[in-house]
Amino acid sequence: MRAQGAKATLVLTGSDGAERAIRMRVAGANAFEASDVAVKIGERVLFFAKMSDGQVHVGQLTAP
């Protein structure tokens, strides 16, 4: 999967339901990065990426 031309976003959801959306940038051939992001304990992290060929990738985790 090549990241070139893709768009990605992190959505962080706190225990109070407040959401923060952070745009990510392409970092190399197959990676994304976002700087200055502090994930809080218990925050839910959703990752969305729309690839240049139209495929959509979604990932989710909860910060320990």
C-alpha positions, -999 to +999 in steps of 0.1 A: +000+000+000+015+033-011+007+064+010+016+088-018-015+109-027-035+096+002-052+116+029-053+105+065-069+117+098-067+108+134-098+113+155-092+113+193-123+109+215-120+116+252-140+100+280-162+131+280-171+125+243-151+155+231-134+148+197-103+162+182-095+156+145-059+158+135-048+157+098-019+134+091+008+138+064+025+112+043+058+102+057+077+080+033+064+054+008+039+037+031+035+057+063+017+086+078+026+109+107+011+137+128+032+159+151+024+175+184-003+150+193-006+140+229-029+110+234-044+109+269-050+078+289-083+061+280-087+082+248-101+063+218-080+067+187-095+063+152-074+063+121-089+070+087-070+069+054-083+074+019-058+060-005-052+075-040-069+045-056-101+051-035-096+024-009-104+034+026-085+020+056-098+024+092-081+014+125-091+019+161-075+015+195-079+028+231-049+043+248-039+023+279 
